[in-house]
């Protein structure tokens, strides 16, 4: 499962829902969904960074000389 794409999809979905709530004038619900959407966005960024760090660590361990 690709968590990065999942959180990106959730961020876009919550942004859309927040826009609908704004259009309808329900500002409390808009605020809550916008905050959840922002949290999903930052979680997607975190997953991107985690993937890059894991790839870099794996590459570093491959290039190191084995101890004999």
Protein Blocks (a to p, Z undefined) as FASTA:
>chain_A
ZZklmmmmmmmmmmmmmmmmmmnopaklmmmmmmmmmmmmmmmmmmmmmmmmmmmmmmmm
mmpccdZZ
